[in-house]
Amino acid sequence: MAEKKQALLLFGKPPVPGMVKTRLTTAHGGFLTDEQAAEFFRRSLYDVAEASMHALIELQRANDALVAEDPTADKVTYDFFVSTTPAESVQLMKGTFDAIGPWPMEIHYLTDKGATFDDHFDDAFRQIFAMGYEHIVSVGADVPTMPKSHITQAFQWLDFYQSQGTPGFVVAPCQECGTSLVGFSHNTGLDHQGVYYNLNGKPALDAYMEKTEAKGIPVAYFAPVADIDEKVDLAHAISCMYAIEQAAKYQSELFVPRRVLDWVNIMGIRVCTPPNDEHDPRQYIDE
């Protein structure tokens, strides 16, 4: 039996007004104040964290059951990390989580550093791998519709590729050629350089695919999950969250981002589209 550690990494900033989700504010073409945008982000941070923890707990219980049945099976420990920057933000982030604690899992905090977002991403991964972790799956704090199943399956695919001797990469895109979930193993031989900070206009998803193809790294792909930067992103997410809420009555495995939905209702936000008054020519086809 081997003992292994695997990590879920949540990237995010403390929900400080004027520092997060500024494209949702009136100053940048949105409809929220700085305080409202920060409150949305705070609730999204909480919902994504809770969904991630639920996924890790499910994985932990499954592994505990496996080890109990077969003592020769690998024992895996799943941990939850939050990475932010600069160093002073760690206490702000810790205070944000402590404000509504306790949480179902211990939260480990990191400070990521670098000149670009790619550097920051690499630094956080490097720190966690240096602690002896086998896999890292990372999600953003602004994806409240992230399915738990994406997270559990991401770790399962990384386990599978590792067992085949070909360490892999897992990804779920966002709605704009970027990513909402990425992950790989300590020996995958991959980094984030040239992915988010590039000068040739290459989308992040395409950059990852080029990297993995060039190195022959196997990839597991999951359905896109929208992050929320613009007001149209928020509208899309709200419709999805209401659908998730309704479907969860029948699909018990779904996680409902309750905190964000409560905020939507408190704010009285309603999603609408322009009336479709275009004449539908299909009646002539039918005739």
VENUR-V866322 format. One record per pair of residues at least 6 apart in sequence whose ideal C-beta (glycine too) atoms are under 6 Angstrom apart, sorted by the first residue. I is the first residue (numbers start at 1). J is the second residue. If there is no record, write none. Layout:
BEGIN
i: (I & I)
j: (J & J)
END
This chain:
BEGIN
i: (1 & 2 & 3 & 4 & 4 & 4 & 5 & 5 & 5 & 6 & 6 & 6 & 6 & 6 & 7 & 7 & 7 & 7 & 7 & 8 & 8 & 8 & 8 & 9 & 9 & 9 & 10 & 10 & 11 & 11 & 12 & 12 & 13 & 13 & 14 & 14 & 14 & 14 & 15 & 15 & 15 & 17 & 17 & 17 & 18 & 20 & 20 & 21 & 21 & 22 & 23 & 23 & 24 & 24 & 24 & 25 & 25 & 25 & 30 & 43 & 43 & 43 & 44 & 44 & 44 & 45 & 46 & 47 & 47 & 47 & 47 & 48 & 48 & 51 & 51 & 51 & 52 & 53 & 53 & 53 & 54 & 55 & 55 & 55 & 56 & 59 & 59 & 59 & 60 & 63 & 66 & 67 & 67 & 80 & 80 & 81 & 81 & 82 & 82 & 82 & 83 & 83 & 83 & 84 & 85 & 85 & 87 & 90 & 90 & 94 & 97 & 110 & 110 & 112 & 112 & 112 & 113 & 114 & 114 & 116 & 117 & 117 & 118 & 118 & 118 & 118 & 118 & 121 & 122 & 122 & 125 & 128 & 129 & 134 & 135 & 135 & 136 & 137 & 137 & 138 & 139 & 139 & 140 & 142 & 142 & 143 & 143 & 143 & 144 & 144 & 145 & 145 & 145 & 146 & 148 & 150 & 150 & 150 & 154 & 154 & 157 & 157 & 158 & 158 & 161 & 161 & 161 & 162 & 166 & 167 & 167 & 167 & 168 & 169 & 169 & 169 & 169 & 170 & 170 & 171 & 171 & 172 & 172 & 172 & 172 & 173 & 173 & 173 & 174 & 174 & 174 & 175 & 175 & 177 & 177 & 178 & 179 & 180 & 180 & 184 & 194 & 195 & 195 & 195 & 196 & 212 & 226 & 226 & 226 & 228 & 228 & 235 & 238 & 238 & 239 & 241 & 241 & 244 & 244 & 245 & 247 & 248 & 248)
j: (72 & 74 & 75 & 74 & 76 & 134 & 77 & 132 & 133 & 76 & 78 & 134 & 135 & 155 & 79 & 81 & 128 & 133 & 136 & 52 & 56 & 80 & 137 & 81 & 136 & 138 & 82 & 141 & 83 & 140 & 45 & 141 & 20 & 84 & 89 & 92 & 93 & 96 & 38 & 41 & 42 & 34 & 35 & 38 & 34 & 38 & 41 & 37 & 41 & 28 & 229 & 230 & 30 & 32 & 37 & 32 & 34 & 37 & 231 & 259 & 260 & 263 & 142 & 144 & 260 & 141 & 259 & 144 & 257 & 259 & 260 & 141 & 146 & 146 & 148 & 255 & 151 & 80 & 104 & 105 & 148 & 148 & 151 & 152 & 78 & 78 & 152 & 155 & 78 & 76 & 73 & 73 & 75 & 105 & 107 & 108 & 110 & 93 & 107 & 109 & 110 & 112 & 124 & 93 & 111 & 112 & 111 & 109 & 111 & 109 & 107 & 124 & 127 & 120 & 123 & 124 & 123 & 120 & 123 & 197 & 196 & 197 & 192 & 193 & 195 & 196 & 197 & 192 & 191 & 192 & 136 & 136 & 186 & 186 & 158 & 185 & 183 & 154 & 183 & 182 & 146 & 181 & 227 & 227 & 228 & 180 & 225 & 227 & 257 & 260 & 225 & 237 & 240 & 225 & 255 & 172 & 181 & 222 & 170 & 183 & 170 & 220 & 168 & 185 & 167 & 168 & 218 & 185 & 218 & 185 & 187 & 188 & 218 & 184 & 212 & 217 & 219 & 183 & 220 & 179 & 182 & 180 & 181 & 222 & 225 & 179 & 205 & 224 & 180 & 226 & 227 & 224 & 226 & 203 & 205 & 204 & 204 & 225 & 227 & 190 & 207 & 204 & 207 & 208 & 204 & 219 & 233 & 236 & 237 & 234 & 237 & 271 & 264 & 271 & 271 & 257 & 261 & 254 & 256 & 256 & 254 & 254 & 256)
END
